[in-house]
């Protein structure tokens, strides 16, 4: 049996096989598998560019929307863990989840900024790792989701290398010794 695909791997395969088929949609938007994969790669690279590393948690506070699909795929592509936070929770409950999971970044939809701003000083997320998305203007102290996606590379953030005895995730630059051993 071959290796199991994570969501990022499955999306990449669907983007290659069914590039122009609808891949994700919400009530107002849809995107093809190709678009979804490219945006997810960009978001993965943007998150890694913020200094996040494999295994880090990214808390997400948002309603059901197409960005969730991008975030989950991006987390898988970058080796990060997406931590969903229920939008019905209040500030102290959100703080507990962010602290308990040791979130290193938070992505929040514009309608839900209020509870995050209430607890922002109390949670262990560094400035520069608060990301906002939605139709409203990006508030001070937040990075704009669309801006960080636009600035990042659309190429895959991580590449899976299989060897007979082990599997490792490494960056896209492969050292000659690893390339010869593969």
C-alpha positions in Angstrom: 0.0 0.0 0.0 1.3 3.4 -0.9 1.6 6.5 1.4 -1.7 8.2 2.4 -2.3 11.6 0.9 -3.0 14.5 3.1 -5.5 17.2 2.0 -2.7 19.2 0.3 -1.6 16.2 -1.7 -5.1 15.3 -2.7 -5.8 18.8 -3.8 -2.6 18.9 -5.9 -3.7 15.6 -7.6 -7.2 16.9 -8.3 -5.7 20.2 -9.7 -3.6 18.1 -12.1 -6.4 15.7 -13.1 -9.4 18.0 -13.0 -8.0 21.6 -13.2 -11.1 23.3 -14.5 -13.8 21.5 -12.5 -15.3 23.3 -9.5 -13.3 22.4 -6.4 -14.7 24.6 -3.6 -17.6 26.8 -3.3 -19.7 28.8 -0.7 -22.9 30.7 -1.1 -21.3 33.5 -3.1 -18.1 32.2 -4.7 -16.5 29.1 -6.3 -13.1 28.2 -7.5 -11.7 25.4 -9.7 -9.3 22.8 -8.3 -6.5 24.7 -10.1 -7.4 28.0 -8.5 -7.9 26.4 -5.1 -4.5 24.6 -5.3 -2.6 27.8 -6.4 -4.2 29.9 -3.6 -3.5 27.2 -1.0 0.1 27.0 -2.1 0.4 30.8 -1.9 -1.1 30.8 1.6 1.1 28.0 2.7 4.2 29.9 1.5 2.9 33.1 3.2 2.4 31.3 6.5 5.9 29.8 6.3 7.2 33.3 5.4 5.8 34.6 8.7 8.2 32.3 10.5 5.8 29.4 11.2 7.3 25.9 11.1 6.1 22.4 10.6 3.8 21.4 13.5 2.9 25.0 14.5 -0.8 25.7 15.1 -2.8 28.3 13.3 -6.1 29.2 15.0 -9.0 30.1 12.6 -12.0 32.1 13.7 -14.5 32.3 10.8 -17.9 31.5 9.5 -18.3 28.7 6.9 -16.7 30.1 3.7 -14.4 29.1 0.9 -11.4 30.5 2.8 -11.7 27.6 5.2 -10.9 25.3 2.3 -7.9 27.3 1.4 -6.7 27.4 5.0 -7.0 23.7 5.6 -5.2 22.8 2.4 -2.5 25.4 3.0 -2.0 24.0 6.5 -1.5 20.5 5.1 0.9 21.8 2.4 3.0 23.7 5.0 2.9 21.0 7.6 0.9 23.2 10.0 -2.1 22.4 12.1 -5.3 24.4 11.5 -7.2 24.8 14.8 -10.9 25.7 14.2 -12.5 28.0 16.8 -16.3 28.1 17.0 -17.5 31.5 16.0 -20.1 31.4 18.9 -17.4 31.5 21.6 -16.6 34.6 23.6 -13.2 36.1 24.2 -12.1 34.1 27.3 -13.1 30.8 25.6 -11.2 31.8 22.5 -8.2 32.8 24.7 -8.3 29.3 26.3 -8.2 27.5 23.0 -5.4 29.7 21.6 -3.3 29.2 24.7 -4.1 25.5 25.1 -3.2 24.7 21.5 -0.2 27.0 21.6 -1.4 28.9 18.4 1.5 30.7 16.7 -0.9 32.6 14.3 -4.6 33.5 14.1 -6.7 34.0 11.0 -9.9 35.8 11.6 -12.9 36.9 9.5 -13.7 40.6 9.7 -17.1 40.1 11.4 -15.3 38.3 14.2 -12.5 40.7 14.9 -14.1 42.0 18.2 -13.5 38.9 20.4 -9.9 38.7 19.1 -9.2 42.3 19.9 -10.6 41.8 23.4 -8.0 39.1 24.2 -5.2 40.0 21.8 -2.8 41.2 24.5 -3.4 38.1 26.6 -2.7 35.4 23.9 0.8 34.1 23.0 0.6 35.1 19.3 3.3 37.5 18.1 2.5 40.8 16.4 2.6 40.3 12.6 0.9 36.9 12.9 -2.7 38.1 13.1 -4.3 37.7 9.7 -7.6 39.2 8.7 -9.9 38.4 5.8 -13.3 39.6 4.5 -14.9 42.5 2.8 -14.0 45.2 5.4 -10.8 47.2 5.5 -8.0 45.4 7.3 -7.8 46.8 10.9 -4.5 48.1 12.2 -2.2 45.3 13.6 -3.5 42.7 11.2 -2.0 41.4 7.9 -4.5 41.3 5.0 -5.2 37.7 3.9 -5.4 38.6 0.2 -2.2 40.7 0.4 -0.1 37.9 1.9 -1.5 35.5 -0.7 -0.7 37.8 -3.6 2.9 38.3 -2.4 3.7 34.6 -1.9 4.8 32.0 -4.5 2.2 29.7 -6.0 4.6 26.8 -6.1 4.3 24.0 -3.6 5.7 24.9 -0.2 6.9 21.4 0.7 7.9 18.4 -1.3 7.5 14.8 -0.1 10.5 12.6 -0.6 10.0 8.8 -0.3 12.8 6.4 0.4 12.6 2.7 1.2 13.3 3.2 5.0 11.9 6.6 5.8 9.8 9.5 4.6 10.7 13.1 5.3 9.2 16.5 4.4 11.9 18.8 3.1 11.9 22.1 1.4 11.8 22.4 -2.4 15.7 22.8 -2.6 17.0 19.2 -2.4 20.6 18.7 -1.3 22.6 16.6 -3.9 23.3 13.9 -1.3 19.5 13.3 -0.7 18.8 13.4 -4.5 21.4 10.7 -5.1 20.1 8.5 -2.3 16.5 8.7 -3.5 
